[in-house]
Amino acid sequence: MSERIRDFLRQRQGDGPCVVVDLDIVRDNYSAFVKALPDTSVYYAVKANPDPAILSLLEGLGSSFDCASVGEIGMVLATGADASRISYGNTIKKERDIARAYELGVRLFAVDSLEEVEKIARAAPGARVLCRVLCDGAGAEWPLSRKFGCDPAMAPDVLEHAHRNGLAAYGVSFHVGSQQANLGAWDFALAMAADVFKEMAFRGIELKMVNMGGGFPTRYLKDVPGVPSYGEAIFAALVKHFGNRLPATIIEPGRGMVGNAGLIEAEVVLISRKSAEDTVRWVYLDIGKFHGLAETMDEAIRYPIRTPRDGDATAPCVLAGPTCDSVDVMYEKTPYELPVSLSIGDKILIEACGAYTTTYSTVGFNGFAPLASYVI
Amino acid sequence: MSERIRDFLRQRQGDGPCVVVDLDIVRDNYSAFVKALPDTSVYYAVKANPDPAILSLLEGLGSSFDCASVGEIGMVLATGADASRISYGNTIKKERDIARAYELGVRLFAVDSLEEVEKIARAAPGARVLCRVLCDGAGAEWPLSRKFGCDPAMAPDVLEHAHRNGLAAYGVSFHVGSQQANLGAWDFALAMAADVFKEMAFRGIELKMVNMGGGFPTRYLKDVPGVPSYGEAIFAALVKHFGNRLPATIIEPGRGMVGNAGLIEAEVVLISRKSAEDTVRWVYLDIGKFHGLAETMDEAIRYPIRTPRDGDATAPCVLAGPTCDSVDVMYEKTPYELPVSLSIGDKILIEACGAYTTTYSTVGFNGFAPLASYVI
């Protein structure tokens, strides 16, 4: 934990759980991406944490932005960033939202279907489109479904359809899966992208860009490779598959940009057992799945937790949230080791919570306020 | 769909998905519960839908209220209801929240552990406590974990601990699992409750109340027994296990009170395929798991969907939400049959959405606004 966050929490007024993000760490992360991939543009995935202070910092550092909606585009423009620094990366867009983005100056759009191409051709004439191809996401900790992207064999038809409808068939995008610990994932995806480039060249259309997506991990409980290792692996794969005709490239870090910059302070509300013989204690916090820890769904993301009793002997606990919803349990299949001396009322710190926490919070399920957020 | 909702939607201004709840149907549901179990008090589970108009209607009809937090207690008191009509039913409470509820006049609390009894003894001296016992939830569509309740064998110790600490050891509570279609579930749970009553009588403490919880279903795609059937089954089980010394009883319908009173109007944003050979279409809506349809988690709740093309030939579809999150998919393992003629831009109606939708919505994940809600 940074000294700045420690100081902030010491002086905080107010009750209930909160997340605190340290902008110094975000700045360091941005620099690490730029250094690791100097010829690649960084498009911050706004959905990871759209706090205005984070967006303004990244705007000042020169970052571009990956937006999921017109709402997010508005947040980015509010920092003063030019619309040319925005990619509308959601493959699922209402035609009137495409038109609104186009009016606002956005010219780069993601597609994965003929149907979406037609909407963009009508609502954003002449815009650049990247066709997203499916990746299997093997090695990623946050599940990647088939929701985004088309079969790579269909991508040339989608891009040719764009070209024939007056759009700029601009390139290929993919996503290797969030919290991706396997450096080889980009090699596999870049091979697919290069195949699409070749097929399009054969059809007389020269693609120019590869959007290599996000997936850069945050360190939770397990060690992950550092950003420089990702940079080397990705550059090697680019050279392997594109030779000396490297395309323009962009990356979209979200979790990798802000995940380790924030932590949540929470309180132990109850520690109890279900029967006199139970060996596993239940530890209930004042935060759970519905107020910021949604990524514990299926126990996918396993956050590091620090307590004021660290160093004491530990024992396995089920960890649950404060709502009257039986699915509001974070870790049960794989119980969490916590100090035996942990007590009701203790404040604990849940680390690496800068990404995918604030906006995942419900508006007020069970009458509990949304997660309080501070960016310092 | 009620004529009133149809009229409202025809005249609605404004873009984006919304839920509309018809108070006439809530009134009918309340009457059905009172008629089915005339000697049982109805405590509406506020968490299902805390809209002020719903709370005010139920206050006027004479309902009591089951609250999960001090926030919900405040919402109920705002209707003018007396605090004696409130049960603080969450077994996980901060001691300062118990103190606040006590200050506000609340005198009925749920517990499932010795530790929670001690908090209540300190912060709400003399209050009545109900000890919640574990049910296995077999037959329920929404999963019931071991999160709430203790082993029935431990309940007498919890209640005796309350008695020895100056509290009124008042009774037993249980929950048979949400969307419970098995009428026999209450028989099993009431047998457990009766055993606790006997053991406490043996210890010289006379319990007075059984909180029979919720679980009353809403009709989604499958038929469910009507409220009168539940009333008969529950009354028969009460007589079987308590004979002619029936305890005071309460029920806590949430889904059963408001589920069928509301529906969501949404829009088809995209219909596409992942490859030229795909037989299953992907249908993307402007609402998903993060903006109201959280209960589709693990495809648990399967909502009825009406489209303007109903009657046309159908084919299986994967149904997904609008966010850039790969888990924002409602039905994939079991695809959903929708008309082949369904088109981008069509408005569809998702029925039985009055419960567990509005407050489950995120504050703004992906830059999309929380679910709009209207109560008419």
Chai-1 contact restraints between the chains, C-beta under 6 A:
chainA,res_idxA,chainB,res_idxB,connection_type,confidence,min_distance_angstrom,max_distance_angstrom,comment,restraint_id
A,K47,B,C324,contact,1.0,0.0,6.0,A-B,restraint_1
A,K47,B,N366,contact,1.0,0.0,6.0,A-B,restraint_2
A,A68,B,C324,contact,1.0,0.0,6.0,A-B,restraint_3
A,A68,B,N366,contact,1.0,0.0,6.0,A-B,restraint_4
A,A68,B,G367,contact,1.0,0.0,6.0,A-B,restraint_5
A,S69,B,N366,contact,1.0,0.0,6.0,A-B,restraint_6
A,S69,B,G367,contact,1.0,0.0,6.0,A-B,restraint_7
A,S69,B,F368,contact,1.0,0.0,6.0,A-B,restraint_8
A,G71,B,G367,contact,1.0,0.0,6.0,A-B,restraint_9
A,E72,B,G367,contact,1.0,0.0,6.0,A-B,restraint_10
A,N90,B,C324,contact,1.0,0.0,6.0,A-B,restraint_11
A,I92,B,V269,contact,1.0,0.0,6.0,A-B,restraint_12
A,I92,B,L270,contact,1.0,0.0,6.0,A-B,restraint_13
A,I92,B,Y284,contact,1.0,0.0,6.0,A-B,restraint_14
A,I92,B,P322,contact,1.0,0.0,6.0,A-B,restraint_15
A,K94,B,V269,contact,1.0,0.0,6.0,A-B,restraint_16
A,S113,B,S272,contact,1.0,0.0,6.0,A-B,restraint_17
A,E115,B,S272,contact,1.0,0.0,6.0,A-B,restraint_18
A,L144,B,S326,contact,1.0,0.0,6.0,A-B,restraint_19
A,S145,B,S326,contact,1.0,0.0,6.0,A-B,restraint_20
A,S145,B,V329,contact,1.0,0.0,6.0,A-B,restraint_21
A,R146,B,K274,contact,1.0,0.0,6.0,A-B,restraint_22
A,K147,B,A320,contact,1.0,0.0,6.0,A-B,restraint_23
A,K147,B,S326,contact,1.0,0.0,6.0,A-B,restraint_24
A,K147,B,V329,contact,1.0,0.0,6.0,A-B,restraint_25
A,C150,B,K274,contact,1.0,0.0,6.0,A-B,restraint_26
A,D151,B,K274,contact,1.0,0.0,6.0,A-B,restraint_27
A,D151,B,S275,contact,1.0,0.0,6.0,A-B,restraint_28
A,M154,B,S275,contact,1.0,0.0,6.0,A-B,restraint_29
A,M154,B,A276,contact,1.0,0.0,6.0,A-B,restraint_30
A,V269,B,I92,contact,1.0,0.0,6.0,A-B,restraint_31
A,V269,B,K94,contact,1.0,0.0,6.0,A-B,restraint_32
A,L270,B,I92,contact,1.0,0.0,6.0,A-B,restraint_33
A,S272,B,S113,contact,1.0,0.0,6.0,A-B,restraint_34
A,S272,B,E115,contact,1.0,0.0,6.0,A-B,restraint_35
A,K274,B,R146,contact,1.0,0.0,6.0,A-B,restraint_36
A,K274,B,C150,contact,1.0,0.0,6.0,A-B,restraint_37
A,K274,B,D151,contact,1.0,0.0,6.0,A-B,restraint_38
A,S275,B,D151,contact,1.0,0.0,6.0,A-B,restraint_39
A,S275,B,M154,contact,1.0,0.0,6.0,A-B,restraint_40
A,A276,B,M154,contact,1.0,0.0,6.0,A-B,restraint_41
A,Y284,B,I92,contact,1.0,0.0,6.0,A-B,restraint_42
A,A320,B,K147,contact,1.0,0.0,6.0,A-B,restraint_43
A,P322,B,I92,contact,1.0,0.0,6.0,A-B,restraint_44
A,C324,B,K47,contact,1.0,0.0,6.0,A-B,restraint_45
A,C324,B,A68,contact,1.0,0.0,6.0,A-B,restraint_46
A,C324,B,N90,contact,1.0,0.0,6.0,A-B,restraint_47
A,S326,B,L144,contact,1.0,0.0,6.0,A-B,restraint_48
A,S326,B,S145,contact,1.0,0.0,6.0,A-B,restraint_49
A,S326,B,K147,contact,1.0,0.0,6.0,A-B,restraint_50
A,V329,B,S145,contact,1.0,0.0,6.0,A-B,restraint_51
A,V329,B,K147,contact,1.0,0.0,6.0,A-B,restraint_52
A,T359,B,G364,contact,1.0,0.0,6.0,A-B,restraint_53
A,T359,B,F365,contact,1.0,0.0,6.0,A-B,restraint_54
A,Y360,B,T362,contact,1.0,0.0,6.0,A-B,restraint_55
A,Y360,B,F365,contact,1.0,0.0,6.0,A-B,restraint_56
A,S361,B,V363,contact,1.0,0.0,6.0,A-B,restraint_57
A,T362,B,Y360,contact,1.0,0.0,6.0,A-B,restraint_58
A,T362,B,T362,contact,1.0,0.0,6.0,A-B,restraint_59
A,V363,B,S361,contact,1.0,0.0,6.0,A-B,restraint_60
A,V363,B,V363,contact,1.0,0.0,6.0,A-B,restraint_61
A,V363,B,P370,contact,1.0,0.0,6.0,A-B,restraint_62
A,G364,B,T359,contact,1.0,0.0,6.0,A-B,restraint_63
A,F365,B,T359,contact,1.0,0.0,6.0,A-B,restraint_64
A,F365,B,Y360,contact,1.0,0.0,6.0,A-B,restraint_65
A,N366,B,K47,contact,1.0,0.0,6.0,A-B,restraint_66
A,N366,B,A68,contact,1.0,0.0,6.0,A-B,restraint_67
A,N366,B,S69,contact,1.0,0.0,6.0,A-B,restraint_68
A,G367,B,A68,contact,1.0,0.0,6.0,A-B,restraint_69
A,G367,B,S69,contact,1.0,0.0,6.0,A-B,restraint_70
A,G367,B,G71,contact,1.0,0.0,6.0,A-B,restraint_71
A,G367,B,E72,contact,1.0,0.0,6.0,A-B,restraint_72
A,F368,B,S69,contact,1.0,0.0,6.0,A-B,restraint_73
A,P370,B,V363,contact,1.0,0.0,6.0,A-B,restraint_74
